[in-house]
Amino acid sequence: MSNNEHEKKVNKKAVYIFGIAAMLVPFIIFTLVYFIGPYPILEKKDVLLYYGTIVGACFTGYITAAGLYFTLSQNAKSLAEQRQIDANARAEEKDRFNEDHRIKLINEKLNHYKDIYMIAAETLNKADDIHNKLDLSRYISTSNEGTKKLIEKDLLEDLQNLLLIKNKYAFMSEVYIPKEEKEILDLNIATQQLIIKINNITSSYRNDQSSAIISEYVQYYKDLIELYKKTCDQLTNLSKKLYLTI
């Protein structure tokens, strides 16, 4: 039996005892008055008036006390129910807040994955531009110095942009990618290292335009394509896992 049920039983008993005691009061008073002192001469109307007054007063008091008790009990019950409703509302609000926060974190992570993909795609496009310009420069005659210089200028700009992209990778490694996502982190670091190699080999080509340099660049370019594919596959798998948790 719970504490509330036990308390209700005790309160009901107290009300019943009070009611019975109130009904006995007039009889006790009458007995005391009748047997103590001179023998009273009472008429029926006096007795009826006496009992009527006392019983009426006691009955009124009992009804008032009972009404007050049940009113207080009802108020206590209503208050307890309201507290339970408020507690449930707070629990639901907390659950809703936690769910919204969880969804927000998932969306933020998905946006980070999207940023990583965009930078990987940008890296591949820029490396492709460099590859095309290196390939183009091989077929331009040495007499056409103006065109060669223009290509070299564009090549230098592409290399500078590629190094800026490397800085984006470094920033992502520090801020975007958590340590537990080791596969993405490893691919990110490998791409940074490959960008440095591409920069070095392309810079060497400006001084030594041999087929060996071109071949080495082509190999780095192929490696970069493989890293891009692995990055895309890994991002796709991670995104699918996140979607399954929604």
Residue pairs with C-beta under 8 A, 6 or more apart in sequence:
8 73
11 69
11 73
15 65
15 66
15 69
18 62
18 65
19 62
19 65
19 66
22 58
22 59
22 61
22 62
23 55
23 58
23 59
23 62
25 54
25 58
26 50
26 51
26 54
26 55
26 58
29 54
30 47
30 50
30 51
33 40
34 40
103 246
106 242
106 245
106 246
109 242
110 239
110 242
112 172
112 176
112 177
113 235
113 238
113 239
115 172
115 176
116 172
116 176
116 177
116 184
116 188
116 231
116 235
117 231
117 232
117 235
119 165
119 168
119 169
119 172
120 191
120 227
120 228
120 231
120 232
121 228
122 165
123 162
123 165
123 169
123 191
123 195
123 224
123 228
124 224
124 225
124 228
126 158
126 161
126 162
126 165
127 162
127 198
127 221
127 224
128 221
129 158
130 155
130 158
130 159
130 162
130 198
130 202
130 217
131 217
131 218
131 221
133 151
133 154
133 155
133 158
134 155
134 202
134 205
134 214
134 217
135 214
136 151
137 148
137 151
137 152
137 155
137 209
138 209
138 214
140 147
140 148
140 151
142 148
152 206
155 202
155 206
159 199
159 202
159 203
162 195
162 198
162 199
163 195
163 199
165 195
166 192
166 195
166 196
169 188
169 191
169 192
169 195
170 192
172 188
173 185
173 188
173 189
173 192
177 184
177 185
177 188
179 185
181 238
183 234
184 231
184 234
184 235
184 238
187 227
187 230
187 231
187 234
188 231
190 227
191 224
191 227
191 231
194 220
194 223
194 224
194 227
197 220
198 217
198 220
198 221
198 224
201 213
201 216
201 217
201 220
202 217
204 213
205 213
205 214
205 217
